[in-house]
Amino acid sequence: MQIALNQLSAHLAKPLRPLYVVHGDEPLLAQEAQDAIRTVARERGYTERSVHTVMGAHFDWGAVLAAGSALSLFADKQIVDIRIPSGKPGKDGSAALQQLAELLQHAGDETLWLISLPRLDKPTKSSAWFTALDGAGVSLAVEPIDRSALPAWLAKRLASQGQQVAAGEAGQHALQFFADRVEGNLLAAHQEIQKLGLLYPAGELTAGQIESAVLNVARYDVFKLSEAVLAGQVGRTQRMLDGLRAEGEPEVLVHFALAEDIRALHRVRRAVDAGTPLPMALRESRIWGQRERLFERVLPQLSPKRLANLLQAAHICDGIVKGLKHDDWPADGWQALQRLAFNLSLACRPRESR
């Protein structure tokens, strides 16, 4: 049984299931989900807890399964907390987890199993062991907060401690500033929100209070850069590049992300011009999800000539990040990447915002 994070509270108000699997790469949200499950379990009598972290090929799965039936003299119910940081339980672990899922079909409510995993790829979600666990209990995928949803998330967290920004444009500007400072780092965002709660009383926060208190703790993902560029977010794209450079991201990896978008746009544009329906052209180029929606919006406004020019610019930039020089282009690799990203994001800007 799969549930979304926003369904967890309502689910925990009902009788608990014997097994919960929490998976995702957003540490704050994953930790809060696990804490919520453990808190409700303790309230319902699961007072004992054992923790098992799966490390290495020789992990003793037999001891973990045995722990599920080893109640102490002082408790009637227990939580068995299994953590698999790699997301790969291995051959023995796969067999043990399938055995656990089978046992739970006939087990009582003496033991609640909580399994935590990182973000799982599609093949892992289709594996025998994960499918068995999903069928035996509840699986909860913890998805990152999208950048567009981050201001609302921050506002909700502030409201939980009795604080809010001003109504109207000024408040939205303050939330956007806050989001820029903490993007990609929800743990730090949580700490900054708590700091605001300590510094200022409940009530309305001014933009000046937020700007003076919130540190720049944003972390950027080179693949998130693609979303900003394709969305035509010129300013955000430049901030992300500055952040990636400060974090020591390799220039060649940043170039690969930008060049791959340009190549994919060019490839899909050619297919559509040759008569292939756009949905089919996107599938053939393995474009899906958020990227698919961005491609659908951007492609009609990109002419073959403009895409050819962007391809040539990507080729020139490739040489620069590898040490070559080119007339009319900056010699510094990061400056060349800034130029390439600026040109691409400018081409992708929604027409109504130009």
C-alpha positions as CSV (number, residue, x, y, z in Angstrom):
1,M,0.0,0.0,0.0
2,Q,1.5,3.3,-1.1
3,I,0.6,6.7,0.5
4,A,1.8,10.2,0.0
5,L,3.5,12.3,2.6
6,N,0.5,14.6,3.0
7,Q,-1.7,11.5,3.7
8,L,0.5,10.3,6.6
9,S,-1.3,12.2,9.5
10,A,-4.7,10.9,8.5
11,H,-3.4,7.4,8.0
12,L,-1.8,7.4,11.5
13,A,-5.1,8.3,13.1
14,K,-6.3,4.8,12.0
15,P,-5.1,1.4,13.3
16,L,-1.4,1.0,12.6
17,R,-0.1,-1.4,9.9
18,P,2.7,-3.9,10.9
19,L,5.2,-2.5,8.5
20,Y,6.2,1.0,7.2
21,V,8.8,1.6,4.5
22,V,10.0,5.2,4.2
23,H,12.1,6.0,1.1
24,G,13.5,9.2,-0.3
25,D,16.5,11.6,-0.4
26,E,15.0,14.5,1.5
27,P,16.5,13.9,5.0
28,L,14.3,16.4,6.9
29,L,11.0,15.1,5.5
30,A,12.1,11.5,5.8
31,Q,13.1,12.0,9.4
32,E,9.9,13.8,10.3
33,A,7.8,11.0,8.7
34,Q,9.7,8.3,10.7
35,D,9.4,10.4,13.9
36,A,5.6,10.7,13.4
37,I,5.3,6.9,12.9
38,R,7.4,6.2,16.0
39,T,5.5,8.8,18.1
40,V,2.1,7.3,17.3
41,A,3.5,3.8,17.9
42,R,4.8,4.7,21.3
43,E,1.4,6.2,22.2
44,R,-0.1,2.9,21.4
45,G,2.1,0.8,23.5
46,Y,5.2,0.1,21.3
47,T,7.6,1.1,24.1
48,E,10.6,-1.1,23.2
49,R,12.8,-0.2,20.2
50,S,15.8,-1.8,18.4
51,V,17.8,-0.3,15.6
52,H,19.6,-2.2,12.9
53,T,21.8,-0.5,10.2
54,V,22.5,-2.7,7.2
55,M,26.2,-2.2,6.4
56,G,28.4,-4.6,4.3
57,A,27.8,-7.9,2.6
58,H,28.0,-9.9,5.9
59,F,25.1,-8.3,7.7
60,D,23.3,-10.7,10.0
61,W,19.7,-10.7,8.7
62,G,18.9,-13.7,10.8
63,A,19.4,-11.6,14.0
64,V,17.1,-8.9,12.6
65,L,14.3,-11.4,12.0
66,A,14.8,-12.9,15.4
67,A,14.6,-9.5,17.0
68,G,11.0,-9.3,15.8
69,S,9.9,-12.1,18.2
70,A,12.3,-11.2,21.1
71,L,10.1,-9.2,23.4
72,S,11.6,-8.1,26.7
73,L,10.0,-8.8,30.1
74,F,9.0,-5.2,30.4
75,A,7.1,-4.6,27.2
76,D,4.3,-6.1,25.2
77,K,5.1,-4.4,22.0
78,Q,8.2,-3.2,20.2
79,I,9.5,-1.3,17.1
80,V,12.2,-2.9,15.0
81,D,13.9,0.0,13.1
82,I,15.9,-1.2,10.0
83,R,18.0,1.3,8.1
84,I,19.4,0.5,4.6
85,P,21.5,3.5,3.6
86,S,22.6,2.1,0.3
87,G,19.1,1.1,-0.7
88,K,20.5,-2.3,-1.7
89,P,19.9,-5.1,0.8
90,G,21.8,-7.7,-1.3
91,K,20.9,-11.2,-2.1
92,D,20.6,-12.4,1.6
93,G,18.7,-9.2,2.5
94,S,16.3,-9.6,-0.4
95,A,15.4,-13.1,0.7
96,A,15.1,-12.0,4.4
97,L,12.8,-9.1,3.5
98,Q,10.6,-11.3,1.4
99,Q,10.5,-13.8,4.3
100,L,9.5,-10.9,6.6
101,A,6.7,-9.8,4.3
102,E,5.4,-13.4,4.3
103,L,5.5,-13.7,8.1
104,L,3.6,-10.5,8.5
105,Q,0.6,-11.9,6.7
106,H,0.0,-14.1,9.8
107,A,1.7,-12.1,12.6
108,G,0.0,-10.3,15.4
109,D,0.5,-6.7,16.4
110,E,3.4,-7.2,18.9
111,T,6.0,-5.8,16.5
112,L,6.0,-2.8,14.2
113,W,8.7,-2.8,11.5
114,L,10.0,0.5,10.2
115,I,12.4,0.3,7.2
116,S,14.2,3.4,5.9
117,L,15.8,3.7,2.5
118,P,17.2,6.4,0.3
119,R,15.5,7.4,-3.0
120,L,14.8,4.3,-5.1
121,D,15.1,3.9,-8.8
122,K,12.4,2.2,-10.9
123,P,14.1,-1.2,-11.1
124,T,14.4,-1.3,-7.3
125,K,10.8,-0.4,-6.8
126,S,9.9,-3.3,-9.2
127,S,12.2,-5.8,-7.3
128,A,10.7,-8.8,-5.6
129,W,11.7,-7.7,-2.1
130,F,10.3,-4.1,-2.4
131,T,7.1,-5.4,-4.0
132,A,6.7,-7.9,-1.2
133,L,7.2,-5.2,1.5
134,D,4.7,-2.8,-0.3
135,G,2.1,-5.6,-0.3
136,A,2.7,-6.4,3.4
137,G,2.5,-2.9,4.8
138,V,2.7,0.8,3.9
139,S,5.3,2.4,1.7
140,L,5.9,6.2,1.8
141,A,7.9,8.0,-0.9
142,V,9.4,11.2,0.4
143,E,9.7,13.6,-2.6
144,P,11.8,16.8,-2.6
145,I,9.9,20.1,-2.4
146,D,9.8,21.6,-5.8
147,R,11.3,25.1,-6.1
148,S,8.0,26.6,-7.1
149,A,6.3,25.2,-4.0
150,L,9.1,26.2,-1.6
151,P,7.7,29.7,-0.7
152,A,4.4,28.1,0.3
153,W,6.2,25.4,2.3
154,L,8.2,28.1,4.2
155,A,5.0,30.0,4.9
156,K,3.3,26.9,6.3
157,R,6.3,26.2,8.5
158,L,6.4,29.8,9.8
159,A,2.7,29.6,10.5
160,S,3.2,26.5,12.7
161,Q,5.3,28.7,15.1
162,G,2.8,31.6,14.9
163,Q,4.7,33.7,12.4
164,Q,3.8,35.0,9.0
165,V,5.0,37.5,6.3
166,A,3.0,40.6,5.3
167,A,0.1,40.1,2.9
168,G,0.5,41.0,-0.7
169,E,3.6,41.6,-2.9
170,A,5.9,42.5,-0.1
171,G,5.3,39.2,1.8
172,Q,5.7,37.2,-1.4
173,H,9.0,39.0,-2.1
174,A,10.3,38.1,1.4
175,L,9.3,34.4,0.9
176,Q,11.0,34.3,-2.5
177,F,14.2,35.8,-0.9
178,F,14.0,33.1,1.8
179,A,13.5,30.4,-0.8
180,D,16.6,31.6,-2.8
181,R,18.7,31.4,0.3
182,V,17.7,27.9,1.3
183,E,16.9,26.2,-2.0
184,G,17.9,22.5,-2.0
185,N,18.7,22.4,1.7
186,L,15.5,21.8,3.7
187,L,17.4,20.9,6.8
188,A,19.0,24.3,6.8
189,A,15.7,25.9,6.0
190,H,14.2,24.2,9.0
191,Q,17.0,25.6,11.2
192,E,16.5,29.1,9.8
193,I,12.8,29.0,10.5
194,Q,13.5,27.9,14.1
195,K,16.0,30.8,14.3
196,L,13.3,33.3,13.3
197,G,11.1,31.8,16.0
198,L,13.8,32.5,18.6
199,L,14.7,36.0,17.3
200,Y,11.2,37.4,16.9
201,P,7.9,37.1,18.6
202,A,4.8,35.5,17.1
203,G,3.1,37.7,14.5
204,E,4.2,39.3,11.3
205,L,7.8,39.2,10.1
206,T,9.1,42.1,8.0
207,A,11.2,41.6,4.9
208,G,14.1,43.3,6.7
209,Q,13.9,40.8,9.6
210,I,14.0,37.8,7.2
211,E,16.8,39.3,5.1
212,S,19.0,40.1,8.2
213,A,18.5,36.7,9.9
214,V,18.4,34.1,7.1
215,L,21.8,32.8,6.0
216,N,22.7,31.9,2.4
217,V,22.7,28.1,2.8
218,A,21.3,27.0,-0.6
219,R,22.6,23.9,-2.2
220,Y,22.3,23.3,-5.9
221,D,22.0,20.2,-7.9
222,V,23.4,20.3,-11.4
223,F,20.4,18.4,-12.7
224,K,18.0,20.9,-11.1
225,L,19.9,23.5,-13.2
226,S,18.2,21.9,-16.2
227,E,14.8,22.7,-14.8
228,A,15.7,26.4,-14.2
229,V,17.2,26.8,-17.7
230,L,14.2,25.2,-19.5
231,A,11.8,27.2,-17.4
232,G,13.5,30.4,-18.7
233,Q,14.4,31.5,-15.2
234,V,17.4,33.6,-16.1
235,G,18.2,35.0,-12.7
236,R,17.8,31.7,-10.9
237,T,20.0,30.0,-13.5
238,Q,22.8,32.4,-12.9
239,R,22.5,32.0,-9.1
240,M,22.6,28.3,-9.4
241,L,25.7,28.5,-11.5
242,D,27.4,30.7,-8.9
243,G,26.4,28.2,-6.2
244,L,27.6,25.2,-8.2
245,R,31.0,26.9,-8.8
246,A,31.3,27.7,-5.1
247,E,30.5,24.1,-4.2
248,G,33.3,22.8,-6.5
249,E,31.1,21.2,-9.1
250,P,33.2,20.1,-12.1
251,E,32.8,22.3,-15.1
252,V,32.5,19.4,-17.5
253,L,29.5,18.0,-15.6
254,V,27.7,21.4,-15.7
255,H,28.4,21.6,-19.4
256,F,27.1,18.1,-20.0
257,A,23.8,19.0,-18.3
258,L,23.4,22.1,-20.5
259,A,24.6,20.5,-23.7
260,E,22.3,17.4,-23.1
261,D,19.3,19.7,-22.9
262,I,20.3,21.5,-26.1
263,R,20.9,18.2,-28.0
264,A,17.6,16.8,-26.8
265,L,15.7,19.9,-27.8
266,H,17.3,19.8,-31.3
267,R,16.6,16.1,-31.6
268,V,12.9,16.4,-30.7
269,R,12.5,19.5,-32.9
270,R,13.8,17.6,-35.9
271,A,11.6,14.7,-35.2
272,V,8.5,16.9,-34.9
273,D,9.4,18.8,-38.1
274,A,9.7,15.4,-39.9
275,G,6.1,14.6,-38.9
276,T,6.5,12.7,-35.7
277,P,3.8,13.6,-33.1
278,L,5.4,15.5,-30.2
279,P,4.4,12.9,-27.5
280,M,6.0,10.2,-29.5
281,A,9.1,12.2,-30.2
282,L,9.5,13.0,-26.5
283,R,9.1,9.3,-25.5
284,E,11.7,8.3,-28.1
285,S,14.1,10.7,-26.6
286,R,13.3,9.5,-23.1
287,I,11.9,12.9,-22.0
288,W,9.3,12.6,-19.2
289,G,8.0,14.1,-16.0
290,Q,8.7,17.7,-15.3
291,R,11.2,17.8,-18.2
292,E,8.5,16.7,-20.6
293,R,6.2,19.5,-19.6
294,L,9.0,22.0,-20.0
295,F,9.8,20.7,-23.5
296,E,6.2,20.9,-24.5
297,R,6.1,24.5,-23.6
298,V,9.5,25.5,-25.0
299,L,9.7,23.7,-28.3
300,P,7.1,25.7,-30.2
301,Q,9.1,28.9,-29.6
302,L,12.5,27.5,-30.6
303,S,13.3,27.6,-34.4
304,P,15.7,25.1,-36.0
305,K,18.1,28.0,-36.7
306,R,18.1,29.1,-33.0
307,L,18.7,25.5,-31.9
308,A,21.5,25.1,-34.4
309,N,23.1,28.3,-33.0
310,L,22.8,26.9,-29.4
311,L,24.3,23.6,-30.5
312,Q,27.3,25.5,-32.0
313,A,27.6,27.5,-28.7
314,A,27.6,24.3,-26.7
315,H,30.4,22.9,-28.9
316,I,32.5,26.0,-28.4
317,C,31.9,26.0,-24.6
318,D,32.9,22.3,-24.5
319,G,36.3,23.2,-25.9
320,I,36.7,26.1,-23.4
321,V,36.0,24.0,-20.3
322,K,38.6,21.6,-21.6
323,G,41.3,24.3,-22.0
324,L,40.8,25.6,-25.5
325,K,40.3,29.2,-26.5
326,H,37.8,30.7,-28.9
327,D,37.5,34.2,-30.3
328,D,34.7,36.3,-28.9
329,W,34.2,33.8,-26.0
330,P,35.5,34.1,-22.4
331,A,38.6,32.1,-21.7
332,D,37.4,31.1,-18.3
333,G,35.3,28.0,-18.2
334,W,32.7,29.2,-15.7
335,Q,32.3,32.5,-17.6
336,A,31.7,30.5,-20.8
337,L,29.1,28.3,-18.9
338,Q,27.4,31.4,-17.7
339,R,27.1,32.7,-21.2
340,L,25.8,29.4,-22.6
341,A,23.3,29.0,-19.8
342,F,22.2,32.7,-20.2
343,N,21.6,32.2,-23.9
344,L,19.6,29.0,-23.4
345,S,17.5,30.2,-20.5
346,L,16.8,33.5,-22.5
347,A,15.6,31.4,-25.5
348,C,13.3,29.4,-23.1
349,R,11.7,32.3,-21.3
350,P,7.9,32.3,-21.7
351,R,6.9,34.8,-24.4
352,E,4.6,36.7,-22.0
353,S,7.5,37.5,-19.7
354,R,9.7,39.0,-22.4
